[in-house]
Amino acid sequence: MDWNQKPYHSLDYELKRRFGRKIYKLSLDGGMTCPNRDGTLGNRGCIFCSSGGSGDFAAKACPDVWEQIEAAKARVRRKMPPGSSGATTAPESRGNASAASECNASANTSPESRAAPPPSYIAYFQSYTNTYAPLPRLRSLFERAVSHPDVALLSVATRPDCLPDETVSLLAGLNRRKPVWVELGLQTVHEDTARFIRRGYGFPVFEDACRRLKAAGITVVVHVILGLPGEDRERMLETITRMADFSRAGLIDGIKLQLLHVLKGTDLADYYQNHPFPIFSMEEYIDFVIDCAELLPPELVIHRLTGDGPKSLLVAPSWSGNKRLVLNTLARRFKERNTWQGRLS
């Protein structure tokens, strides 16, 4: 099969199919915490989670989320190749801008002050647990985000145990205005591994959240980590196979396959130093993640096949810091194996 000359159903392909143009993701910080950090379930977070709450690349939280959106847009535009849509209108780089200066970056780029192009951004609330707040705060935050004329879609990363019915109802209402995705951090289907990484909820909680979200008409994306301590090839493939079953049952719409990163300052880094465990080599990981793609149904959107942690925090694997090399090698290996997503599904 061919998804715009890729051997898998990529997010980029799906967004262009749906919107007819390139859509860029804006990583945002909703200013929330997590029950694994505030004492409700624990104080140290999941074992692999950095102090940024998996939002190390997110724009800094601002009093008005529109300001944060504008700051995140400026960061995205600075990374665009010359000649890309919007690249020439980017403000000059401010280097290591403070949070306050980032929040004020929108002063000369207000949406009201320029001709409105088609909305071309995803407002992605990434840091920590983005439904872990009182309902009025969530309503104010998310309604303000989707009202931004440049936002085409709202994506909310959260935990399945932080989705009460009233929050699902709020997201369903927003979904009638603009598309809404909910991203759930499952990581593994194995309860012993889940306890080790301090996930804090059982698999039935995840399944229930998927069913309620899909009943409300909301797109569901699941996060899976490959390479967790104690998980061999067979156990990781059990997670992939289970998610393939969820896809065929209409319970999930997308998946992120994330290489395990050992990051400085995490309990996982301490564990790795004191109890070294196997880490994928690049060649091993690329072949394994292709094995995973072969098992996933063609209709399931693959949002990510690897991922890259902040280089300043990365302990292992060091090769993952060279994103371009990883992606080029992955594309080449798909061709060498003459395979594609869903070949064995």
N, C-alpha and C positions, 0 to 999 in steps of 0.2 A: 504494500500500500504506500501511498505518497501523500504527505501533508505539506504541500508547497516545497517539495524536494527534501523533506526531512523524513527519516524512517520512524518517526513517532509523532503522536498527536500533541504538538507543543502548545503552550499557552499563547505564544506569539501568533501561531496559525489560527487558533480559536478566536482570539480577539480581532484579528483582521477579517476573519470570516463573519464574525458577528457585527462588527462596527464599520468594516470597510476601510480601515486605516490603522496606522500604528498607534497603539495605546501604551502610555508609560505609567509605571507604578510610582506613587509617592509614598514613601515610608513615613508614617506619622506616629506621634506619641500622644496618647490620650490622657497622660498624666495619672494613670491608675497603678495599682500594685497587683498582688496575686495572693490567693489564700495560702500558698506555699511559702510566703514571705512575711505576711502580717501577723502570724501566730495562729491563724485559724486552723491550718493543717501543719504548718512548720514555719521556720524562720530563715532557712537557707536556700530555698528554692529547689528546683530540680537539680540533680547532681551535675548536669552538664551546662546549666544556664549561667551566663555571665551576669554581672551587676546591671547590665543594660536590659535584662529581661528579654533576650533574643531580639532586641531592637537596636543593636549597636549602630545600624546605618540609618536610623530614623531621624527626621528633623526634630529639633528641640520643641518641647511643649510650649505653647504660647497662650496668652489669655483668650485670644480669638483664633479659632482653628483656621479661618481664612488666611491669617497672617502666616501660620505654619505651612499651609498649602502653598502660598506664594514663595516662601523660603525654600520649600522642597522642590518646587518647579525650577527655581533658579539653579539649584544644585544639579538637577537632572539636565537642564539645558547646557550647563558647562561641560557635561560629559558627552554631549552630542557631537558627531563629526560635523565639520564645516559644511554648510549647505543643507543640513537637516531642517525640517520644519520647526521653526521657533528658535533655532540655534543662534541666529544673528541678533535676536532681541534680548539675549541673556545679559543681565547686569555684569559688570566686571567682578572677577573673583575677589573675595574679601579675605582669602586665606583662612586662618583659624578663627572665624568669627565667633563671638560670644553668643550665647543663647538669646540675649536681648537684641543684639544687632541682627541676628537671623530673623527674629520675630518682627523687626521693623523693616525688613528687606522689601516688603511689599509696597512701600510708600510710593514708588514711582512705577509700579506695575499693577495697579489696581485693575480688576476686571472691568470696572465701569468706565475706565479711561481709554479703552481701546476697542477696536472692532472685535466682536465675539467670533472666534473660530469654532468649529465643532468641538465639543468636549472630548478631550483626548487623554485624560488621566484617571487612574484608579486612586482613590483615597484609601490607603491601606493602613489601618490602625494595627501596628505590629508589636509594640513594646508591651511586655507583661500580659495581663488578662483584660481584654478590652470590653468585657461586659460586667466587670467586677466593680460596680458602682450603683448608686441608687438610680432608679428608673428616670426621674426627672433630669438628672445629669446626663444620662445616656441619650435621652431624647433631645436635649438641647445640643449636645455635641454632634450627634449623627445627623440631625436635621440641618444644622448649620453646614456641615460638610457636604451633604448632597445638594444643598442649595447653591453651591459654588458653580458658576456657569461652565468652568473648565473640567469639572468632575463628571465622568461618564458612569462611574461605578463605585460602589462602596464595598470594601472588603474588611472584615473584622476578625482578627485572630483572637481566639479565646480558648477556654477549657470547657469540656462538655458538662462539668458539674457547676458551671456558672451561667446556666441558661434557663432561668425560670420561665414559666409560660408567658408572663407579662413581657419579658424581654424578647422572646420569640415573636410575640404579637407586634411589638414595636418594629422589629426588623422586617416582619412581613408587610407592615404598612409602608415602610420606606421602600421596600422592594416593588411596590406598585408605582413609585415615582421614578426610581432609577434602580438598575439591577443591584442586588445585595448578595455578597458571598459571605459565608462564615467558614473560617479555617480552624480546624480542631487539631490540637496536638496529641495524637495517639501515641506515636513513636514505636509501639510494639503491641502485639496481641497477647504476649506472655505475661502472666500476672507476677511471676517471680522477678522478671526483669523490671516490671513496672514498680514493684516495691523497692528494688535496688536503686532505681533512678529517682525515687521519691515522687512518682507521678501524682499519687494522692487520690486516685479513683480507680474503680474496677471497669473491666471491659463492658459490662451491661450498661453502665452509665453512658459510655460512648455510643453504644447502639441506640439507646433511648433518645439521646440528643439528635442523632442522625434522623431517626424516624420522625421526631417532632418538627425538626427543621424542614425536612422534605414535605411533610404534610402541610406545612405553611408556605410551600412553594419557593423555598430558599435554596440557593446553590451551596453545596457542601464540599469543602476541600479538606483532605486529611493529610497530616504530616506524619511521615515515617522516618525514623533514623536507622541507617544501616551501619553496623559495626559496633553496637553496644556491647559492653563487657559480658561475657558468658553466652553470647548468641553466635552460634556457628551458622554455616550456610543453610542447613536444613531449617533451623528455627527462624531465620530471617525470611526464607521463602514461605514459611507458614504464614507470616504476617502478610506478605505480598498476595498469596493465594486467597487469604481471607478478605483482603480489600478488593480483589478481583470479584469475589462473590458478592460483596456489598455493591460494587458497581453494577453487576448484572441484575441485582435486586432493586436498583434505582435508589440506593441509600446514599451514595456519594457520586459526585460529578467530576472531581479532580483529585490529584494526589501530588504531593511533594516528596521526592525521595532525597533525603538529606544525608550526606556523608557525615559520620560522627567527627566533630572537631573537639579536640582537647584544648581548652582555653585557659589562660592564666587567671588565677584568682577564683577558680571553681573548685568544688570538692572533687570533681572528676580529675582535675589536674593533680591534686594531692594523691588520689588513689592510683593514678597512672605512675606517679613517681615511686610510690611505695609498693605497688603490686602491678608491675608492668603487664599489660595484656596486648594481644595481637592488634596491630593497626594495618589497615589495607595499604598495600602499595598501589600506585596509580594503575598499573596494569591489572592487578587483581580487582580493584574496584570497578574499573571500566568494563571488564568482562562480566562481573557480577551484576552491575546495574543494567547491562544489556539483557542478561538472563531474566532479570525482573521485568523489564519492558516486554519481553516476549510473552510473559504470562498475563499481562494486563489487557483487558478488552480494548479494542480500537477506539471505542467511543469515549473512553476515560481520558480526560485531559491531563497530560503530565506537565505540571507547573514547574517542576525542577527535577534535574537528574543528578545534581551534585551539591552545589552551594559552596560559598567561600566565607570563612570566618574573618574577623578583623585581623590583619597581619600583625598588628601590634600586640595582639593577645594570643596568637596561634602558637601552641606548643607542638601539636602533631595533628595530622600528618603535614609535614612542611611542603610537600609537593602540591597540596591543594591551594596554596597561595598563588600559583601560576594559572589563573583561570583560563586564559586563552589557550595555553598548552593542553589543559584538561579537555576543553570543549573540542579543540581540533583533533585530539587523539580519539575522543569518543566518536566523532563523526567518521573518522577513518576506520575505526574498528567496526562500526555498524556495516560499512561497505565491505570490509574484508570478510565479515561473517555472512554477508548477504542475508541480513535478517531485518526484522521490523517489529514494532509494537503489535502484540496480539498474535504473532505467528504460532504460538503454542497455547493460545487461550481457547 
